[in-house]
Amino acid sequence: MQTLSLLGCKFTGSFPSSILSNTNLRNLDFGDNQLSGQFPASGWSNMNQLLTLSFDKIAFTGSVPTDFCNIPNLSSLMLSGQITLPNCLGQLTKLTYLSLTNMPITQFPAGLPLLTAVRYIVIQATSISGEIPDDFWNMQSLQTVYLDTNQISGIGSPSGKPSASKLTTLSLANNRITSLATLTGLTKVAQLSLDNNLIAEIPSSLTTNSGVTWIGLSHNSITTLPSLNWSLFTKLTLLDLSSNLIGSIPATIAGVNVNIYNNCVEYNHIKLDNNKYNMHYINDILKFNIDNNDTEYFNHSDYVYHGYHVNLFQFDHNLDFQNFNHNNNYIY
């Protein structure tokens, strides 16, 4: 037998260690079961053919043995539970996918920068705190990174590192990040999620990440939007700034799909002279969605393209809304 997949079968009790006597196993998936007890302590040195291993969503305890790091061809690894990792993970040089979730680890595992083949990494729901170490960004094959729901306070310095030129997805939602000043040079990042952090300012250096298509900055502490040259974000389809403390919107943001739901906007004057801006819904998200604000005045004029939906603007639950000027437009 080369593949044993028992995902989500509601098994209970301890892991049957006799399974590891099958030296022909290539794929082993026990994820999302109700197994408990100690992490299998022996048998890993016989797994020369093992390519993929999933112990995702399993409540193991104890320590992962050091001979686990001697599995020579392991390319995909998913672990979770109250387990302690060995310091030798860097020996798993064939890994391309690594997922570590719901674990009591307090720092990035030793040896991560040695995993030069890893393209996809998930480290979520841990107790990791502090800054991302700079050598994390030395993982030269990284393309997708999910570091959500930790206690990370800083991004480190990815600019100029091997991963900076290949990374396409970076998610750091639900952390304690306060600054984006070092988030530069990620020229191929398309999706950037920084929702639910402690960010108060959007730095001008953000424009160096010019290939981004989606930026999530909701549920932070942002009070103002800088007058960046937002036109540099030629591929940007959504800037989510909902649930911040934003009080005004600079005119330079015109043409960007902005969600500022649940802020404190009092004055919105978006100047669109002699331009054609696409104001259509994108998956029912408005170009300017200013629900739940304290809006008093909104002026919108000139030539505007609008399609895909019969409603023009959405101003639900705004306090003291008095004026809406939509003169001299050509809507079709």
N, C-alpha and C positions, 0 to 999 in steps of 0.2 A: 504494500500500500504506500502510495506516494503523497496522497492528499487526504487529510482528515479535517473536515470543517463541521464544527458543532456549534456554530454561532447562535446565541439566543435560545438554547434548548432548555433552559431553566434547571440545569444540573446543580445539585447541592453537594456538600461534603468537600473532601480534599481532592486535589488533582491526582489521577491515577498515574503514578510515576512509571509504571510498566510501559506506557506509551513510548517513552523515550528509549526503549530497547529496540524500537524499529528504526534501524539505521538508514532505511531507504526513504524516510519521510522527507518530503520537500516543502510541504505547506501544512501548517498546523494552526487552526483557528478555534480557540475556546472562548472567544470574546462574548461579553454580555451574558454570562451565566452567573450563578449564585454560589460559585465555589469559594471556599475559604481555607484557612490554614496556612501553612508555611509555603513560600515559593519553592518549587522543586529544587532540591539541593544537589542533585547528582544526575548523571546521565547526559549532560550537555556536551561533553567531550566526544561523544559518539555521533553527534548530529552533523556529520560532514556534508550531507546532502541538503540540509535544511536551508530553504530560501526565504520563507515568510513565516513569521510567528506573531500571533495576536493573543495577548492576555488582557485585552481592553475591557474595562468595566468589570474587573474581578477583584475581590477584596482579599488578596493575598497579604500576608505579613512576612516579616523576616527579611533576609538579605538575598540579593541575587548573587550567586557564587561566582568566583573569579573565572572558573573554567567556562562559564557562559560566554566570556569574551573570546573563546577559542573556536567558536562556530565560524568556519572559514568563509562560507558563501552566503551568509545571511544578508539579504538585501532590504527586507521590510520588517520592522519591529514596532509593536504596539504594547505598551505596558501601563498598568495603573495599579492603585492599591497602596497600602501602607508598607511599602517595601523600601529597602535601602539599596542604592545602586553601587556597584563596584567602581573603582577608579580606572578601570581598564577599558571603558566603552570605546575609547579611541582605537582599539585593536580591530573593531568591526569595520574594516575599511571598505567592505563591499556594500555597506548600507546606502540606500538611496532614499528611504522613507523612515522617519523616526517619529513616534508619538509617545509622549510621556504625560499622562493626565491624572489629576486627583491623587497626587503623591505628596508626601511630607518634605520634599526636598527644599532647601533654603537658598541654594545657589545653583548656577548652571553646572551641569555634570562635568567632571574632569574629563578631558580628552575630546570634547566636542570639536574643537578646531582641527583635529586630526581626521575627522570624517569628511574627507575631501570629495566623496562621491554623493553625499546627501544633497538631494534636490528639494525635498519637502520635509519640513520639521514642524511639529506641534508640541508645545510645552504649555499646558493650560491647567488652571486650577491647582496651583502649587503655592508654596510659601516663599518663592524666590523674590528677593527684594534687592534694592540698590540699582546701580546702572548695569546695562548690558555690557559685558566686557568687550573691549575692542577686538580681541582675538576671535570672538564669535563671528564677526563679519569676515574673517579669513576663510570661512568655509566656501571654497571657490566655486562649488556647483549649485549653491543655494538659489532657488527660484521662488519658493513659497514658504513664508514664515508666519505661523500663528503662535503668538505669545500672550494670549488673552487671559484675563482673570488671574493675575498674579499680583505681586506688590512692587513691580518694577517702577523705579522713579526716574530713570534716565535712559536715553537711547544709545549712548556711546557715540562713536565716530565712524559711521559706515563709509563715509566718503573716501574714495581712493582705495578701499579694500577690495579684494577679489570678488566678493559677492555683489558689490554695488552695481556692476555692469550687467548682472544677470537677473537680479531680483525683480519679480513681477507682481507679487502680492506680499504686503506687510500688514499684519493685523496686531495691534497692541491695545485693543479695547479693554476696559475694566482693569486699569492699573492705577498708578499714582504718578504718572509722568507730568512734569511741570513745564518743561521747555522743549521746543522743537528746533532750537538754534543749530544743533549739530546734524539735523536731518537734511543732508544735502547730497547731491551727486547721484541720486537714485534715478538714473535716466530712463530705466525701463519699467519702473514700478507703475502698474496700471491701477491697482486698488490699494488704497491707503486708509486703514481704519484706526482712528485714535479716539473713538468715542468713550465717554465716561472716564475721563482722566481729570487732572487738575491744571490743565493748560489755560493760561490767561492771555496769551499773545500769539498771533500768527506772524512769524518772522519773514522778512523779505527774502531770506535764503530759500524759502519753500519753492520759489519759482525755478530753482535749479532742477527740480524733479518734474521736468516739462512734459513727460510722457504720461502722466497720471490721468486716468479717466474718471476716477471716483475718489472723493476725499470725505471721510466721516469724522467730524469734529463735534458731534452732538454731546450734550451733557458734560460740558466743561465749564470754565469760568471766564470765557472770552467776553470782553466788554466792548472792544472796538475792532473794526476791520481795517487793515492797512490799505493804503491806496497803491496796491501793487499793480503791476502791468499784467492784469489777469489774462490779457490776450495771448500771453506766452503759453498758457495752458490750452494749446490748440485742440487737445483731445478730451478735455474735461467735460463730462456730461452731468455731474451732480456734485455740488458742494453742500454737505449737510451740516448746518450750524444750529440746528434746533436745540432748544433748552440750554441756552447760554444766557449772557447778560448784555447782549448787544443793544446799543442804543441808537446807532445810525448805520447807514449803508453808503459807502463811497460810490461815486458815479462810475469809477473805473471797473466796477464789478458787473456792469451792464453786459448782457450777452452770456452770462454764466447761469446755469441752472441752480438756483439757490433755494434751499429750504431753511427758513429762519423761524419756524414754528416755535411758539412759546419763548419769546424773548421780550425785550422792553423797547421795541422800536417806536420812536415818537415822530420821526420825520423821515420820510422816504421820498427822495427826489431823484429819480433815475433818468438821466438825460440820454435820449436815444436819437439825437439829431442826425438826419441824413443817413440812417442805417436801416438795415432790415434784420431784426432779431427774431429768432425762432422762439415763440412763446408757447409752443404746443406742449401738451402733456407727454411725459415720458413715463410709461407705466403708471399713469394717473398722478404723477408728481408734477406740480406746477413749476414753471420757471421761477416765479416769485410767489411762494407760499408764505404768507405772513399771518397765519392763524395765531390766535391767543397772544396778541401784542397790545400795546397801548397807543395804537396808530391814530394820529390826528389828521394827517394830510398825506395824500399820495398823488403825485402828478405824473401822468404817463401820456406822452403825445408822440406825434410823428408816425412814420411808416412802420407798421408791425405786421409780421406774419403770424397767424394763429390758426391752428387746425387740430384735427383729431378729437375735438371735444367741443360741445356747444357752449360751455361756460367759459367766461373770459378770465376772471380772477376769483380768488377765494380769500375772503377777509373775515372768516368766522371768528367770533369771540374776541373782537378787538374793542377796546374801551375808547370812548370819546371820538369815534371815527366821524369826521365832519365833511371832508372834501375828497372827492375822487374826480379827477379831470382826465378824460380820455378823448379829448377833442382831436379832430383832424387826423384820424387814423383810417387806414384802409384794411378792413378785416375780411378775410375770406378763408 
